[in-house]
């Protein structure tokens, strides 16, 4: 079985979502785990350092790797500067990922690529600029984390419908003969949507909606996390061999 999740927005050791994610990672003998960005509310890699604030979840991910699972991380807009810290734990980092899921040619991405609004693109360009990277190096890990926490917008829950609509249009540009399914997060708007040339699955967010997805021999299942375990909700995509 595979586990897909995004947008946990972990803030530290006192964040209850860290314990929830540790339980979820231990809930099944996952063959593959895919984290589609914004695992952390703010993360900036400093020379491969790993923040003590996130040791429980990083240890749980590393335990999955040591147990033989593949663990993949696609950086989000809150943790794009992940550095080498995760890779040192055996976690595979990719900007986006193309693979087969339940017989579907699938694209995995964080999903912020769809937001072309002037405000968002301007902020993203600034934060990913060389001057900002130089500032973070000067500040170092501790002071840099404090600045990042101030810059990261405080999200109170609920999806961004404007971004969700933009993601559907963006997915339409990626779907086609070589891509039947796009899976992303970012908008915090969970849902499975049939599109003209395929489907879009938004994972929502583990931070507030407690949503994720599971892939097994029967297909791809949008899930809600209850008691530390994924529970299927709503319609699913049947595995290719099981489609009528």
C-alpha positions in Angstrom: 0.0 0.0 0.0 1.1 3.6 -0.7 0.3 6.7 1.4 0.0 10.2 -0.1 -0.3 13.3 2.0 0.4 17.0 1.9 0.2 20.3 3.8 0.8 19.2 7.4 2.4 22.6 8.2 4.2 21.3 11.2 5.2 24.1 13.6 7.2 22.2 16.3 7.2 19.6 19.0 4.0 20.9 20.6 2.0 20.6 17.3 -0.5 17.8 17.7 -0.3 17.1 14.0 3.2 15.8 14.5 2.0 13.0 16.7 -0.9 12.4 14.3 1.5 12.0 11.4 3.8 9.7 13.3 0.8 7.5 14.1 -0.3 7.5 10.4 3.2 6.5 9.2 3.1 3.6 11.6 -0.5 2.6 10.8 0.4 0.3 7.9 3.4 -1.3 6.4 3.5 1.3 3.7 5.5 0.3 0.6 5.8 3.9 -0.6 5.1 7.3 1.1 4.7 10.4 -0.9 4.7 13.8 0.8 3.6 16.5 -1.6 5.0 19.6 0.1 4.4 21.9 3.0 5.3 19.2 5.5 6.6 22.0 7.6 5.1 25.5 8.1 8.6 26.8 7.5 11.8 25.0 6.7 15.1 26.3 5.4 17.9 23.8 5.0 21.1 25.1 6.6 24.1 22.9 5.5 22.0 19.8 5.9 21.0 20.5 9.5 17.8 19.0 10.8 15.7 21.0 13.3 15.2 19.4 16.7 11.6 20.6 16.5 10.8 18.0 13.9 12.8 15.0 15.1 9.7 12.8 15.8 8.3 12.9 12.3 11.7 12.8 10.6 12.5 9.7 12.7 9.3 8.1 11.7 10.0 8.8 8.0 13.5 7.4 8.4 12.1 4.3 10.1 10.0 3.7 7.0 13.1 4.0 4.8 15.0 1.6 7.1 12.1 -0.8 6.8 12.5 -0.9 3.0 9.9 1.7 2.0 10.4 4.4 -0.6 9.8 7.8 0.9 9.4 10.7 -1.6 9.2 14.4 -0.8 8.1 17.1 -3.2 8.9 20.6 -1.8 6.1 23.0 -1.2 6.0 26.8 -1.0 6.7 26.6 2.7 9.6 24.2 2.5 11.1 24.7 -1.0 14.6 25.3 0.4 14.8 21.8 2.0 18.5 21.5 1.5 20.2 18.1 2.1 18.7 17.3 5.5 16.0 15.0 4.2 18.2 13.3 1.6 20.6 12.3 4.4 17.7 10.4 5.9 17.2 8.4 2.7 14.2 10.5 1.6 14.1 11.1 -2.1 13.4 14.8 -3.1 11.9 15.7 -6.4 10.4 18.9 -7.8 7.6 16.8 -9.3 7.2 13.1 -9.9 5.8 11.0 -12.7 4.9 7.4 -12.0 2.3 4.7 -12.2 -0.4 4.5 -9.5 -3.0 1.8 -9.7 -2.4 1.6 -13.5 -2.7 5.3 -14.1 0.0 7.4 -15.5 0.3 10.0 -12.7 1.9 13.3 -12.1 2.6 14.3 -8.5 3.2 18.0 -7.7 2.7 20.4 -4.8 0.2 22.4 -6.8 1.3 26.0 -6.2 2.4 26.1 -9.8 -1.2 26.8 -10.7 -1.4 30.0 -8.7 -0.4 32.7 -11.2 -1.8 35.6 -9.2 0.4 38.7 -9.0 0.6 38.7 -5.3 1.6 35.1 -4.9 4.1 35.1 -7.8 5.7 38.3 -6.5 6.1 36.8 -3.0 7.4 33.5 -4.4 10.0 35.2 -6.5 11.3 37.3 -3.6 11.6 34.3 -1.2 13.4 32.2 -3.8 15.8 35.0 -4.8 19.5 35.0 -4.3 19.4 38.0 -1.9 16.9 36.3 0.4 19.0 33.1 0.4 22.0 35.2 1.3 20.0 36.8 4.2 19.1 33.3 5.5 22.7 32.2 5.5 23.7 35.3 7.4 20.9 34.8 10.0 21.7 31.1 10.5 19.3 28.3 11.5 17.8 29.8 14.7 17.3 33.4 13.6 16.3 32.3 10.1 13.6 30.1 11.5 12.2 33.0 13.5 12.1 35.1 10.4 10.5 32.4 8.4 7.8 31.8 11.0 6.9 35.5 10.8 6.8 35.4 7.0 4.7 32.2 6.7 1.1 33.1 6.5 -1.0 31.7 9.4 -3.7 29.4 8.0 -6.8 28.8 10.1 -8.3 26.0 8.0 -10.6 25.8 5.0 -9.7 25.6 1.4 -8.8 28.3 -1.0 -11.4 28.0 -3.8 -9.7 30.5 -6.1 -6.5 28.4 -6.1 -8.5 25.2 -6.3 -10.2 26.5 -9.5 -6.8 27.5 -10.9 -5.5 24.0 -10.2 -8.2 22.4 -12.3 -7.3 24.6 -15.2 -3.6 23.9 -14.6 -4.2 20.2 -14.5 -6.0 20.4 -17.8 -2.7 21.5 -19.4 -0.9 18.5 -18.0 -3.5 15.8 -18.6 -3.3 13.9 -21.9 -2.3 10.6 -23.5 0.8 10.4 -21.2 -0.8 11.7 -18.0 -4.1 10.4 -16.8 -4.1 11.7 -13.3 -2.7 14.7 -11.5 -2.3 14.7 -7.7 -1.5 17.8 -5.7 -2.1 19.7 -2.5 -1.5 23.3 -1.7 -5.1 24.7 -2.0 -6.2 22.7 1.2 -9.3 21.7 -0.8 -9.6 17.9 -0.9 -11.5 16.4 -3.7 -11.5 14.0 -6.7 -12.5 15.8 -10.0 -13.1 14.3 -13.4 -11.6 16.4 -16.1 -11.7 16.2 -19.9 -8.6 14.0 -20.4 -8.3 12.5 -16.9 -8.7 13.3 -13.3 -7.4 15.7 -10.6 -7.0 14.5 -7.0 -6.4 17.2 -4.5 -5.1 15.7 -1.2 -6.4 18.6 0.8 -4.3 19.0 4.0 -3.4 17.0 7.0 -3.2 20.1 9.1 -6.9 20.9 9.3 -9.1 18.7 7.1 -7.0 15.6 8.2 -7.2 14.3 4.6 -4.8 12.1 2.6 -5.0 9.3 0.1 -4.2 5.6 0.0 -3.3 3.4 -3.0 -3.9 -0.4 -2.8 -4.7 -3.2 -5.3 -8.3 -1.9 -5.5 -7.5 1.6 -6.5 -6.8 5.1 -5.2 -8.8 6.1 -2.1 -9.3 9.6 -0.8 -9.2 9.3 3.0 -9.9 11.0 6.3 -7.5 10.3 9.1 -9.3 9.1 12.2 -7.6 7.7 15.3 -4.3 7.8 13.5 -5.5 5.6 10.6 -6.8 6.5 7.0 -10.5 5.9 6.5 -11.8 6.0 2.8 -14.3 8.7 2.1 -16.2 9.6 -1.0 -15.7 8.2 -4.5 -12.4 6.6 -5.5 -10.5 5.7 -8.6 -10.7 1.9 -9.2 -7.5 0.3 -10.3 -7.2 0.0 -14.1 -7.7 -3.7 -14.2 -10.9 -3.3 -12.1 -12.5 -0.5 -14.1 -15.8 -1.7 -15.7 
